[in-house]
């Protein structure tokens, strides 16, 4: 199962970190559309933040694992852009979890 953990600031609900870990085991490796979808969404979001917002997230990527601590940016516009892209990632991952709930779970924590 893939577990997506979102950590939000308790005061403003801003995403402060996230982690995606595990394997869906929906199908054989190389044919697993659930793993491919979650990977495309999560890694694509990190790349989009870098390309579109000019922000390099401190991300760690390993086999079946992606995590990032999201910095607070002093420029409110850049920070808002980054948070919008992260919230877009959440919506896409929730869509996958709705269709493949036995293989993807999303949990939120407040900090």
LOTI-324064 format. One record per atom (N, C-alpha, C): x, y, z; residue in one letter. Coordinates in steps of 0.001 Angstrom, whole numbers, padded with zeros to 6 digits, always signed. Layout:
N
XYZA
...
This chain:
111
+000837-001183+000000X
+000000+000000+000000X
+000879+001242+000000X
+000413+002275-000676X
+001093+003570-000674X
+000456+004422+000415X
+001281+005004+001251X
+000813+005909+002288X
+001337+007308+001986X
+000412+008253+001892X
+000761+009658+001702X
+000496+010343+003035X
+001519+010960+003591X
+001377+011680+004856X
+001597+013162+004595X
+000584+013943+004911X
+000660+015400+004789X
+000721+015984+006189X
+001661+016855+006418X
+001749+017544+007708X
+001413+019007+007448X
+000419+019489+008185X
-000034+020873+008012X
+000207+021680+009276X
+000412+022964+009089X
+000496+023897+010200X
-000894+023977+010829X
-000986+023766+012122X
-002280+023745+012806X
-003002+025087+012730X
-002259+026165+012624X
-002871+027494+012640X
-003463+027872+011283X
-002678+027723+010218X
-003135+028199+008907X
-003348+027096+007874X
-003164+025825+008284X
-003367+024653+007423X
-002385+024571+006253X
-001334+025374+006284X
-000298+025352+005263X
+000425+024011+005299X
+000728+023426+004144X
+001476+022174+004093X
+002923+022471+004458X
+003426+021803+005512X
+004799+022048+005959X
+005731+020886+005610X
+005147+019715+005341X
+005947+018594+004857X
+005010+017536+004293X
+005587+016653+003490X
+004808+015528+002984X
+005743+014364+002710X
+005171+013174+002737X
+005928+011961+002426X
+005008+011006+001682X
+005568+010346+000682X
+004864+009324-000082X
+005731+008084+000013X
+005165+007000+000552X
+005999+005812+000713X
+005213+004539+000486X
+005931+003526+000046X
+005346+002221-000172X
+005101+001924-001638X
+004511+000780-001886X
+004174+000334-003234X
+002718-000095-003234X
+002005+000221-004292X
+000577-000081-004359X
+000299-001576-004430X
+001146-002294-005126X
+000940-003742-005353X
-000406-003995-006039X
-000777-003064-006911X
-001988-003213-007709X
-001757-004197-008850X
-000535-004165-009384X
-000154-005052-010487X
+001348-005313-010378X
+001856-006116-011294X
+003285-006412-011305X
+004078-005138-011557X
+005322-005060-011003X
+006166-003902-011273X
+006285-003659-012786X
+006197-002410-013158X
+006239-002052-014567X
+004861-001979-015205X
+003864-002546-014540X
+002494-002516-015044X
+001526-001936-014007X
+002063-001425-012928X
+001251-000934-011814X
+000835+000519-012066X
-000397+000698-012554X
-000863+002051-012882X
-001053+002922-011645X
-001312+002315-010509X
-001497+003099-009286X
-000160+003683-008840X
+000876+002859-008797X
+002212+003358-008446X
+002656+004430-009443X
+002428+004160-010721X
+002835+005116-011752X
+002107+006449-011579X
+000812+006390-011297X
+000047+007617-011121X
+000497+008426-009921X
+000673+007755-008795X
+001108+008454-007580X
+002512+009032-007774X
+003386+008275-008395X
+004746+008770-008652X
+004730+009976-009579X
+003947+009898-010652X
+003877+011008-011605X
+003354+012270-010935X
+002322+012133-010126X
+001734+013290-009448X
+002707+013886-008437X
+003308+013060-007594X
+004159+013592-006519X
+005485+014135-007055X
+006159+013386-007898X
+007421+013876-008453X
+007159+015041-009406X
+006068+014952-010163X
+005704+016049-011057X
+005434+017342-010307X
+004841+017239-009132X
+004588+018441-008327X
+005885+019072-007852X
+006813+018261-007386X
+008122+018790-006962X
+008800+019487-008149X
+008743+018864-009331X
+009343+019471-010522X
+008617+020751-010932X
+007286+020756-010812X
+006511+021950-011165X
+006831+023114-010227X
+006991+022819-008955X
+007340+023880-008002X
+008684+024495-008385X
+009630+023652-008760X
+010943+024164-009160X
+010846+024965-010458X
+010141+024439-011447X
+010083+025079-012762X
+009181+026306-012777X
+007988+026202-012209X
+007010+027282-012310X
+007150+028344-011227X
+007596+027933-010051X
+007718+028884-008948X
+009163+029264-008665X
+010105+028558-009296X
+011517+028861-009078X
+011995+028501-007686X
+011348+027516-007066X
+011669+027126-005692X
+012188+025699-005701X
+013364+025494-005176X
+013920+024158-005091X
+013557+023559-003736X
+012635+022601-003753X
+012239+021942-002503X
+013341+020994-002055X
+013616+020949-000771X
+014554+019940-000270X
+013836+018593-000231X
+013961+017826-001302X
+013240+016557-001415X
+014205+015388-001433X
+013759+014286-000846X
+014514+013044-000854X
+013692+012019-001640X
+014337+011411-002633X
+013658+010415-003460X
+014465+009129-003414X
+013793+008042-003056X
+014398+006707-003065X
+013356+005764-003651X
+013710+004527-003824X
+012780+003542-004362X
+011532+003444-003474X
+010408+003898-003992X
+009165+003812-003240X
+009014+004831-002137X
+009790+005925-002201X
+009730+006907-001113X
+010107+008294-001622X
+009286+009282-001314X
+009563+010689-001618X
+009131+011489-000409X
+009983+012368+000048X
+009598+013227+001169X
+010210+014601+000993X
+009553+015582+001621X
+010056+016945+001560X
+009573+017735+002760X
+010467+018539+003299X
+010097+019557+004267X
+009919+020830+003453X
+008753+021432+003547X
+008412+022588+002729X
+008837+023858+003453X
+009712+024639+002845X
+010182+025850+003523X
+009108+026935+003549X
+009203+027805+004535X
+008379+029012+004556X
+009162+030059+003776X
+008546+030585+002738X
+009252+031548+001900X
+008945+032973+002345X
+009954+033831+002364X
+009717+035215+002785X
+008861+035991+001788X
+008905+035601+000521X
+008102+036244-000509X
+006719+035594-000522X
+005705+036343-000095X
+004354+035796+000052X
+003798+035274-001268X
+004101+035923-002367X
+003587+035485-003672X
+004172+034127-004066X
+005476+033956-003880X
+006114+032675-004196X
+005609+031579-003267X
+005445+031900-001996X
+004953+030928-001034X
+003538+030489-001399X
+002708+031443-001783X
+001335+031145-002175X
+001306+030264-003426X
+002161+030551-004388X
+002246+029759-005615X
+002648+028311-005284X
+003636+028172-004406X
+004098+026845-004015X
+002980+026073-003298X
+002280+026727-002382X
+001196+026063-001657X
+000053+025660-002595X
-000225+026478-003602X
-001262+026136-004568X
-000887+024871-005337X
+000368+024770-005746X
+000822+023563-006440X
+000748+022344-005518X
+001101+022512-004252X
+001011+021402-003293X
-000440+020980-003067X
-001342+021938-002974X
-002763+021607-002797X
-003301+020908-004051X
-002803+021290-005220X
-003164+020583-006443X
-002721+019130-006388X
-001517+018895-005849X
-001029+017531-005675X
-001977+016736-004778X
-002431+017359-003703X
-003333+016681-002766X
-004627+016280-003479X
-005188+017184-004269X
-006425+016878-004989X
-006212+015696-005939X
-005103+015695-006657X
-004830+014594-007591X
-004631+013269-006858X
-003915+013299-005741X
-003705+012073-004968X
-005014+011577-004351X
-005864+012492-003906X
-007166+012102-003365X
-008031+011450-004450X
-007917+011940-005674X
-008652+011355-006791X
-008206+009917-007031X
-006908+009686-006989X
-006391+008321-007144X
-006859+007449-005984X
-006777+007980-004763X
-007187+007207-003578X
-008679+006870-003611X
-009496+007746-004179X
-010924+007477-004290X
-011177+006255-005181X
-010415+006140-006248X
-010598+005018-007180X
-009879+003750-006741X
-008775+003910-006020X
-007928+002761-005661X
-007623+002758-004166X
-008662+002904-003352X
-008512+003039-001911X
-007843+001872-001205X
-007879+000690-001806X
-007199-000452-001193X
-005687-000355-001366X
-005258+000570-002214X
-003839+000648-002560X
-003186+001976-002176X
-004011+002983-001865X
-003486+004313-001516X
-004271+004859-000340X
-003573+005321+000674X
-004218+005970+001816X
-003530+007316+002037X
-004345+008318+002350X
-003820+009665+002619X
-004158+010012+004060X
-003132+010409+004800X
-003367+010825+006194X
-002779+012214+006402X
-003472+012979+007215X
-003027+014331+007539X
-002721+014435+009020X
-001682+015192+009302X
-001297+015470+010685X
-001166+016970+010838X
-001430+017461+012022X
-001260+018883+012316X
-000022+019071+013170X
+000691+020109+012885X
+001897+020437+013664X
+001746+021834+014198X
